[in-house]
Amino acid sequence: MTSVWLATEDALSEAVAERLLLETGQHLEIAGRLGGTGSGYLSKNLQKFIQMAHAFPVFLLTDLDRIECPPSLVASWCKGRSLPKGLVFRVAVRETEAWLMADRDGFSTLSGIPKSKLTHDAEGIQDPKETLLGLVRRYGRKDVKADLLPVDPSQTARRGMNYNDRLSAFVRDPDGWNPARAAQNADSLRRARERLAAFPFR
């Protein structure tokens, strides 16, 4: 069994990274989880991940956010440094939430949002998290609203306290999020799956 280190922005992207590794069908175990405090930590510690990747595989997953494109983000983080073969560096366009909504069937079942309200162009959404919350606010089931939306809309919190837990459970559920289905509507996810499938973990 091969040990893999994860470097992700938060609990939700960590769940997605784990699920994508599971989808490879290889005998992998998570050696450790790094990050969880946003993209700033990941970018500042890229050199650390590069060094680690010479000994163990490292899967780094971050959001594109407002950067123009994934190559621009990677170039800005690397600053001329080359990436070792042991480092899988993938970027979700524009946020991990887009990959979740790209599985229109699964996300509709989870949330109660009509499938017709979920776009085929998940990567064309400029603010996936805000779009997800807006759709839940308008169409979501009561229990989903309770988990994903803040109790008091006037509060500064954009999301509910159970946001990551509820969406992470959806990601980890074999009958919930379907990465293969989602990849049909999210090219960065398709490429991430292909890269992991071809990666020589052994």
C-alpha positions in Angstrom: 0.0 0.0 0.0 1.3 3.4 -1.0 1.2 6.4 1.4 0.0 9.7 0.0 0.1 13.1 1.6 -2.8 15.5 1.0 -2.5 19.3 0.9 -5.8 21.1 0.6 -7.6 24.4 1.5 -10.3 23.1 3.8 -12.3 20.2 4.9 -14.4 20.0 1.8 -11.5 20.0 -0.6 -9.9 17.4 1.6 -12.9 15.2 1.2 -12.9 15.7 -2.6 -9.1 14.9 -2.8 -9.7 11.7 -0.8 -12.6 10.6 -3.0 -10.5 11.2 -6.1 -7.7 9.1 -4.8 -10.2 6.3 -3.9 -11.6 6.5 -7.5 -8.2 5.5 -8.9 -8.7 2.0 -7.6 -5.1 1.8 -6.3 -4.2 0.7 -2.9 -3.5 4.0 -1.3 -3.5 5.3 2.3 -3.5 8.9 3.5 -0.2 9.4 5.3 -1.1 12.9 6.5 -3.3 15.9 5.8 -1.8 19.4 5.5 -3.5 22.7 5.1 -7.1 23.3 6.0 -6.6 27.1 6.4 -7.0 28.3 2.9 -4.8 28.8 -0.2 -2.4 31.2 1.5 -0.9 28.3 3.6 -0.6 26.1 0.5 1.2 28.7 -1.6 3.6 29.7 1.2 4.5 26.1 1.9 4.9 24.9 -1.7 8.6 24.4 -1.3 7.9 22.1 1.7 5.5 20.0 -0.5 8.1 19.9 -3.3 10.7 18.5 -0.8 8.2 16.0 0.6 7.3 14.8 -2.9 10.8 13.5 -3.5 10.1 10.9 -0.8 6.3 10.4 -0.9 3.6 11.3 -3.3 1.8 14.5 -2.5 -1.6 15.5 -3.9 -2.2 19.3 -3.7 -5.6 20.6 -4.5 -6.5 24.3 -4.5 -9.2 26.6 -5.9 -8.6 28.9 -8.9 -10.8 31.6 -7.4 -10.2 34.9 -9.2 -6.9 33.9 -11.0 -7.2 33.9 -14.8 -6.4 30.3 -15.4 -4.8 27.2 -13.7 -1.4 27.7 -15.5 -1.2 31.2 -14.3 -1.9 30.1 -10.7 0.7 27.3 -10.9 3.3 29.7 -12.4 2.7 32.4 -9.7 3.1 29.8 -6.9 6.1 28.0 -8.4 8.1 31.2 -9.3 10.3 29.3 -11.7 10.7 26.2 -9.5 10.1 22.9 -11.2 7.7 20.4 -9.8 8.9 16.9 -9.0 7.1 13.9 -10.4 5.9 13.0 -7.0 3.7 16.1 -6.7 0.2 16.1 -8.2 -0.8 19.8 -8.3 -4.4 20.3 -9.4 -6.6 23.4 -9.5 -10.4 23.4 -9.2 -12.1 25.9 -11.6 -13.2 28.1 -9.9 -13.9 26.5 -6.6 -14.4 23.0 -5.3 -18.2 23.7 -5.1 -18.3 23.8 -8.9 -17.1 20.2 -9.0 -20.0 19.3 -6.7 -22.6 21.1 -8.7 -21.2 19.6 -11.9 -22.8 16.3 -10.8 -26.3 17.7 -11.6 -28.1 14.4 -10.7 -26.3 13.9 -7.4 -26.4 17.5 -6.2 -30.1 17.8 -7.1 -30.9 14.7 -5.1 -28.9 16.0 -2.1 -30.3 19.5 -2.1 -33.7 19.4 -3.6 -32.7 21.9 -6.2 -34.3 21.1 -9.5 -31.8 19.6 -11.9 -32.9 22.2 -14.6 -31.5 24.9 -12.3 -28.0 23.4 -12.3 -25.9 24.5 -15.2 -24.0 22.2 -17.6 -21.1 24.7 -17.5 -20.0 24.4 -13.9 -16.7 26.0 -14.6 -18.4 29.1 -16.1 -19.7 30.1 -12.7 -17.7 33.1 -11.4 -18.5 32.5 -7.7 -19.5 28.8 -7.2 -19.9 29.0 -3.4 -22.2 32.0 -3.6 -24.2 30.4 -6.5 -24.6 27.2 -4.5 -25.8 29.1 -1.5 -28.2 31.2 -3.6 -29.7 28.1 -5.2 -30.1 26.4 -1.8 -31.7 29.5 -0.4 -34.3 29.6 -3.2 -34.9 25.9 -3.9 -33.3 23.8 -1.3 -35.0 21.4 1.1 -35.5 22.7 4.7 -32.9 20.4 6.2 -30.3 21.4 3.6 -31.0 25.0 4.2 -30.5 24.5 8.0 -27.1 23.0 7.4 -25.7 25.1 4.6 -27.1 28.6 5.3 -26.4 30.9 8.3 -29.1 30.9 10.9 -29.3 34.7 10.8 -29.0 36.1 7.2 -27.9 39.4 8.7 -24.7 37.8 10.1 -21.4 38.2 8.3 -21.0 34.5 8.0 -21.6 33.4 4.4 -22.5 29.8 5.3 -24.0 27.6 7.9 -22.1 25.9 10.7 -22.7 22.4 9.1 -21.7 23.5 5.6 -18.5 21.5 5.3 -19.8 18.5 7.2 -22.9 18.2 5.0 -21.1 18.6 1.7 -18.2 16.4 2.8 -20.6 13.7 3.6 -22.2 14.0 0.2 -18.7 13.8 -1.4 -17.8 10.6 0.6 -21.1 8.9 0.0 -20.7 6.3 -2.8 -24.3 7.0 -3.7 -23.9 10.7 -3.4 -21.3 12.6 -5.4 -20.3 10.9 -8.7 -16.9 12.2 -9.9 -17.3 10.6 -13.3 -20.6 12.2 -13.9 -19.4 15.6 -12.6 -16.3 15.4 -14.9 -18.6 15.7 -17.9 -19.5 19.2 -16.8 -16.1 20.3 -15.3 -13.0 20.0 -17.4 -10.6 20.7 -14.6 -12.1 17.8 -12.7 -11.8 15.5 -15.8 -8.1 16.4 -16.1 -7.5 15.9 -12.4 -9.0 12.4 -12.6 -7.0 11.5 -15.7 -3.8 12.8 -14.0 -4.4 10.7 -10.9 -5.4 7.6 -12.9 -2.0 7.8 -14.8 0.1 8.7 -11.8 2.7 6.0 -10.9 1.9 5.8 -7.1 3.7 2.5 -6.8 
